Amino acid sequence: MKKRKILVVDTSVLLYDKESIHSFPGNEVVIPLIVLDEIDRFKEKPGILGESARYVNRFLDFLRQKGRLDEGVLIEEEDQIIRVTIDNPDIDILDDTRGDNKIIASALSLQKDTKRTVKVITKDINLRVKCDALGLEAEDYYKDYIDDEKIYQTPPEKIEVTDKDIDNLYETDMHDGSEYHLHENSYHVLIGSSPSKSVLCIYRDKNFHRLVDYQQNDQTDVKPRNKEQRYALHALRSDSIPLVCLTGLAGSGKTFLTLMSGLEEMLAGKYERIIVTRNIEPVGRDIGYLPGDLNEKMGPWMAPIVDNFRHHFKDNAYFEVLMEKGKIEIAPLSYIRGRTFNNSYIIVDEAQNATIHELKTIVTRSGEGSKIVLMGDTDQIDTPYIDKRSNGLSIVIDRTKDSVLTTHIHLSRGERSALATYASKVL
């Protein structure tokens, strides 16, 4: 048998991605017994965590038919060995009542007994720091990471053309862009040689298409305050872009523009209802701890949505009427699996706090005639095990940038107030 690296896999990795148990070819994957105990506590939970826990349990039970887990089972098609080891807490400096310390002790024991390379794979930052302090190799689970240079890798917004091209664009609403290599549905300002010659465009199917003058809706009275908001309103109302990603600092208008656009489209009969969802895990308490029915439990997380209604319509009555009629539905991300949303306008708030696996769950819920808007600020991530390079919103933007079905718009200017914009930049 060839000499393999020993990778001790933490609970956080197995719960984050159920497929991670298959993701280490050429190595020996060791799962400490304490990890199985921790996974067992999640098997009845709804959403991704429960599904991952059940999947890992069933797969390990399947492996029992192929060999003894304490000795290691070779999976030939994946070229990896999976072994379950008994925790060895005989490390005097560690508190053996803590699960992380038992994982570290198991890894140190394996390193001492086998004289082989042992590495702990974990999404827990503190566990990685502990490992380093004890001379043990540790690293994050990198399967869903984006390279730094790829984060929000966007083409130039301003593109120089001739004055004649600008004139033709206003006449025909289209200009050949086959010489450019730009992302589908990316927004640009085409600038002529004369100072007064410019036009806002969207790049699609190797052509620049002029954005027609914005038509204000009487029911919501929304006006774009800058060109980025103009781009956002175009994308949010476009029938040909079913997935829109909006990023930007606090107060840039992400929630307001998304909510008002969805309301306009629903009142116009394009959608039957608005679905609002978000990840509720980052606060550290399960939804069951909060009093009341589902809507009351979700109240604290839906406050930004309600605030936008109150600000624009001067009270909450309209929002409450729409809720009572089922025109607006609150759907926690953890409870969304198995549902299908047809003819719906789906808003995923604080999407930067969701993993790529959670966002995949909601995007794949989209049925016929539906639109999904993912919005968030990747500089404000509250979930412990993800960051700017590994959160679901960043990954969706990166993986879908060349699709004609999606677009990404970054709102860089704050419009909430001068103080809010200043604070977001300097504090």
Secondary structure, DSSP 4 states (H G I P E B T S, - for coil): -----EEEE-HHHHHH-GGGGG--TTSEEEEEHHHHHHHHTTTT-SHHHHHHHHHHHHHHHHHTTTS-TTT-EEETTTTEEEEEE------TTS-TTSHHHHHHHHHHHHHHHH-S-EEEE-S-HHHHHHHHHTT-EEE---TT---GGGTT----SEEE--HHHHHHHHHHSEEE-TT----TTEEEEEE-SSTT-EEEEEEETTEEEEPPPP---TTT----SSHHHHHHHHHHH-TT--EEEEEE-TTSSHHHHHHHHHHHHHHTTS-SEEEEE---GGGSS-GGGS-SSHHHHTHHHHHHHHHHHHHHHSSSHHHHHHHHTTSEEE--GGG-TT--B-SEEEEETTGGGS-HHHHHHHHTTB-TT-EEEEEE-TT----TT--TTTSHHHHHHHHTTT-TTEEEEEE-S--S-HHHHHHHHH-
